[in-house]
Amino acid sequence: MTKREELKVELEKLVTIFPEDNRIDLEKMLGGFLWKENPQGEKCLNIINQISEYEIFDNQTQWIGGSGKPFTFKHLLDWLLNRSRKTSSKKAISELDFYTSNSEITVELVQLLKGSMSKKPFRFSNGVLYIDINTIYKTPSFLNNSHLAKKLSHISFETPSNNHYTGLFITEFPHSVSHVKNGEKYKKEDTIPLEKLQDTRFCLSLVLSTKDSLYSLGTSIYLPDNIPQIPYSGQSWQKDMSKESMFCNEITDIDFEKANKVLVKFEQLDSLSKNKLRIPLERLNNFGSEEPLVDRAIELRICLESIFLNDGNKEQLRFRLALRAALFLGENLIERKEIFKTIKTSYDITSTAVHSGKLPNKSKTNILFKAADLAQLALIKLITKGIVNWEDLELKT
């Protein structure tokens, strides 16, 4: 009998002794391993210690993203026990061997969202999956990490901010298997696809009403259950700054399809164009927040200038901004005149917001929402039709 076969037999015995662990998380953290004083647990630990491929778990640090957590044979046995309960000891050992025999694994980047929400999941063409809060509550098993599913399916879990989330984005990506001995330095080499989630969120927000917004509360890497991990791994959230937003405006199937088409075009752009567009995309999303209108007006001003004045031309900003918007978006003279007037008036209002922190009366500021709609149309056109040389557009007239 090989050591792995022996481990399988003894692990099955341990599962029989401890078929479940009903302790709450705090009890688990304070009480330690359920089997820690049991002879059968010590027998399993002894076998694990004799399998050379498992040496990476001998008091080394497992690194996932930029987060490292100490991993010992005891943590490994605890994972094997928990995993065996859900599958079988044979399957758990097989998953462990897959992990130790590969230099790369597939992990998940999870981003908590707040703002507009949907009633069902949607997978974008780039692989990013949107899951709404209702799906998480009703079907926790939809997620590949049961600990994350448990946390998200209870409203009282510790989110990265005081705001309630309305859904999340998930994307898979390859990550190196990295265990570092004490005293050795970890070399971070893995590329975490944060921009993929950011761009997906921006494109989804872009097709919604300009009065809506969609923010990230925080992002974290999670390992699927079939990857050896210590309890609570992946709970280190990279917090994101966000503004107050509408809580439950609905994202429809049509919205998702539109956003996906825009996203496909966006991902075809060169890096320079993407970087330029991310600024107005973010600012337009901020305009849809529930922050004071004076703050949103400033966001709109930055958005408009980022779209139409990003070539560095500083002459006659007000006139040039309005002219470019009119030429780019207007189909005829009447439309162009209306757009020109809307953008000029909005420029004046946002200038007041920038320089005095105040706005004129509500009847005048309503035009800001028209300007935001024009900014939205411009961004969609730039992404789907192509980036414009603004001076060329002016000279064509």
N, C-alpha and C positions, 0 to 999 in steps of 0.2 A: 504494500500500500504506500503510495507516495504521500509526501507531506500535505499536499493540497487535498488529497482524498481523505486523509486523516483529519484535516481541518474541517472539511465538510461534515464529517460524522460528528465531531465534537461540537461544532457550531449548531447542528440540529438539536443536540442535547441541551445546549444553552438556551435555544429558542423555546424548548419545552419547559425549561425552568422559569424563563421570563418571557411568556408569550406576548406581553404588552407592557407598556409603560404609561400609566395614566396620570403621572405627575404633571403639574403645570410647569411652564417653562422656568419660573423662578425656583421651584423645588428642584428641578433638574440641574440648574446652575449652582444652587447651594449644596445640594446633596451629592452631586457627582454621579459617576456611573452606577447604574442600578445593580450591576453584577460585581462591583469592586471587591467585595469580601467573600465572593463565592469561589470554591475550588475549581468549578468547571470553567469559570472565566479565566482563572490562572492557567488552566490547561490549554485553553485556546491561545492565550497570549504566548505561551511557551512555543507552540507550534508556529505561530506567526513569526516569532523571532528566529526561527530556523530556515525560513524561506528567503533566500538571498535577494530575490526581486523586490521584496517588500522593505528593504533597508532604507528606502527614501522616506519611510514613515518613522524612522528611528530618531526622534528628537530633532527633526528638521522643520523648516518653515515652508509651508505651501503658499506660493505667490499666485494671486489671481488679480490681474490688472495692477494697480499700485498698492494693493493691500496684502500683507503677509500675516499668516496665522500659524502658530506653533502646531505641529502635527506629531503625535506620538503613536506607538503601537496600541496604546489604550484607546485613543481616538479612532484608530482604524478598526479595532474590534467592535467598538460601539457602533460605528457605521455599518459594519458587516452584520451585526445583530439586527439593527433596525431595518436594513435592506432585506435580510433573510425573512423577516416577518412579512414583508410586502410581496416578495417574489418566492425565493427559496434559497437555501444556503449554496446550492450548486450555481444558481444564476448570479448570486451576489459575488461569489469568488470569480466567476467568469468575467463579470464587469470589472472587478478589481484587476484581473490579469490584463484585460484590454487596456486599462489605464496605464499600468506599469510598463506595458510593451510598446506604447506609442509615445512619440515626442510631442504630439499635438492632439487636442481635444476640441470639441464643439461646446461653447458656452453661450449664455444668453445675456444680452444687454437689455435691462429693463428700465423704462422711464415712466414715472408717475405723471399723469396729466390732470389738469383742472381746467374747467371752462366748458365749452360746448361739448356735447356728448351724444352718443348713438345708442340704439337699443340692441345692436348686435355687432359681432366682430367683422373685421374687414382686413384682408391681406393685400398690401400694395405690391406693385410689380417688382419693387426692389427687395421684397422679402419681409418688410416690416409688417408686423401684425398689430392691428388695433383691437383691444379688448375693452369693452365698456364695463362699467361698475356692476351692472345687473348680471352680466355673464359671469363675472368673478364671484358674485354672491351665490348664484344659482348652480354654477358648475366649477367649483374650485379645482377639480381634476383637469380642467382645461389647461392649466399651467404645468410645466415640467418640473417645478420645484415645489414639493408638498408643503414645506415650511413657509415659503412665500405665499402659497395659495391659502394656507390657514390664516396667515396674518392679514392678507387682503380681504378675506371673506368676513372679517370682523371689523366693524367700523371703529373700534377702540384701539386699533393698533397704532404703533408709534410711527407716524409719517415724518418726512424730513422738514415739515413746517406745520404751522397751526391750521393750515387750510385742508379741506377735504378734497381728496382726489375724485375724479369722475371717470377715469379709465387709465389705460396704460398702453405704451408701445413696447413691443418685444422684437428684437432681431438677433439671429444667431451669428456667431463669427468664430473663426478658428483661434485657439489660444494655446500657447506652448505649455507643456507639463513642466512645472518649475518647482523643485524642492531644493532649498538652500541650507547647507549646514551652518551651525552656529559659528559666527565669526567671519563667514564669507559674505560678500556683497552681492545683492541681487541686481542683475542688469535688465532693466526694463526694455523689452524689444517689441512686445505685442502692440499692434495698432488697434485701438478701441474705436469702433465706428460711431462716435458721437455725432458727427456731422450728418450721417445718414438719418438718424432720428430727428435731428434739428431740421433738416431740409424737408423731411416728410411732414413734420408739424407745420412748418411755414407754408407749404403748398396746400395743406388741408385748410389752414386758417385763411389762406388767400381766396378760396372759393366760397367761404361763408360770408354772411353779412358783415359789413365793416363795423357794425355795432357789436359784433361778437369777438371773442378772443380764445386762444388756446395756449396754455402755458405749461412748462415743465416744472414740477416741484422738485424733482431730483432723479438721479440716475444711479444704477448699481448693477454690478455683474453678478449673475446667479449661475450656479452649477446645476444641471439637471440631476435628479435623484440618483441616476445610475453612475454618477461620478463620485469617488470617495471624497468626503468633506467632513469637517467638524461641524457640530451644531451651530446654527446661526451664521454660517459663512455667507457672505454676500450681503450682510445687513449694514455695511458701511456705505451710506448714501452720499454721493456728491451732490450737495444742495445747489439748486438753481434759484436765482433771484426772479421773482415773479410779482406781478401786480394783481390787484383785486380784479376778478373777472365774473362774468355771468356764470351761474352754476349749472343750469340744465337746458340751455338752448339745444335743440336737436340737430344732429348731423344726419342727413338723409342718405339713402343709397345713391341718389343722383349726385349729391355733394362728394361722396367718396369717389365715384367714377370720374367726375370732373377733376378732382384733386389728383387722381392717379395719372390722368392724361397730362396735366401740368407737370407733375413730378417726372414723368418719363422725359419730357422735353428739357426740364431743368438739369437732369443728370447728364444730358448730352452736351451741355455747355462746357466751355473751358474753365479752368480753375479761377482765372482772373474775373471772368464774367460772373461766376457763382459768388465769389467774395463780394463783388460790388452789389449784387442783388440782395444778398443776405441782410444788408443794412436796412434798405427800405422795407423789406419783408418783415423784419422784426419790428420796425417802427409802426408799420400799418397795423400789425397785430396789437401793439400797445395802444393804438388809438381806439381799439374795440374794448378796452378795459373799463372798469367802473371807477377809475381814478377821477379826480376833479377835471372838468372840461378844459381848464387852463393848461393842465399838464398834458392832456391828450392833444391839445392844439399844438403844443411844442413838438410832440411826437410826430404829428402830421407835417409840420414844417420841415423837420429833418427828413421825413419820408419823401416829400415832394422834391426837395433839393437833391437828395440822393439819387432820385430817378432822373430828373431832367437837367441837373447841373453838375453831373459827376465827371465832366470833362475838364474841370478846372477853370473854365471861363468865368471871370468875376465881374464882367461888365454888365451893367443894367440888369441885375439879377431878377428883379420883379417882372420886368418886361420880357426878358428872355425865357424865364420859367413859364409864364403864361403863354407865350408864343409857341414854344416847343410842345407844350401840352395840347394846344389847339391844333397845331399842324399834325401831330401824331395821332390824335384821337378823333378829330372831327372829319366827317365824311363829306361835308359841304360847307359853304360859307356861313350859313345860319348856325350850324352846330359849332363851327370854329369860333364864331363871335361869342356864343354862349359859354363855351369852355374858357375862352380867354378872359371873359368877365368873371367867371366863377373863381378861377385860379388867382387872378389879381386881387379880388376882394379877400379871398382866403389868406393870401400872402400878407395883406395889411392887418388882418385880424390876428394872425399868428405872430406877426411882428410885435403887436401890442402885448401879446402873451409873453413873448421872449423878453421884452425890455421892461415891462412894468409888472408882470405877474398877474395881470387882470385882463378881462374880456369885456367887450361891449354887451349890450342887452341881448337876450335870447333870440329875438327876431333876426338879428344880424348874424349870430353865430350858427344858425341852422345851415348856412351855406357850407360850413366846414364838412358836414356829412356828404354833401354833393361832391366836394373836392376829394374826400376820402374814397368815394365810389370811383372817381376818375383815376385816382392813384391805383386802385385795384385793377381797373381795366388796363391801365398802362403796364403794370407789372405782368399781368397775364399775357398781354400782347408781346412784350419784350421776351418773355420766356418761350412762348409758343411760336412766335414769328421770327425772332432773332434780335440781337442787340443792334441798336441804331447809333450811327454817328450823327450827333445832334447838329453840328455845324453843316454837314451835308444836307440835312433835312431843311435847315433854314435857307440855304443857298438855292435849293430847288424851287423856292417860291419866287 
